Amino acid sequence: MVVYVLSDEQVNKVFRALADATRRDIVRRTLSAEVRVSDLAAAYDMSFAAVQKHVAALEEAGLVTKIARGRERIVRGQPDTIRHVQELLTTYEDIWRQRISRLDDFLADETS
């Protein structure tokens, strides 16, 4: 399996962006369909400018892209970034599973 390597800076931006519940919800919404920024703003109890700042943080992390379509700004989720982060987390999970397996083996030898 080839794992795309995210830089430490990219990983930090992604996790910083996903630490906020509103941003996670925006990612969820935009992964299933393109959404206008104005429609996103209407969905939250905050100002349009605040939603724009959330979108900007997600865009900087590579989790969404914002495109101009006439006067509207459309936000689209970036599943590739999610996939790369998932690969990173799977790598960490594999490391921990190996450690647990070695501990299990060690404990089994101790009880024999």
Protein Blocks (a to p, Z undefined) as FASTA:
>chain_A
ZZddddfklmmmmmmmmmpmklmmmmmmmmmpccdfklmmmmpccdfklmmmmmmmmmmn
opaccddehjbccddddfklmmmmmmmmmmmmmmmmmmmmmmmmmmmmmmZZ
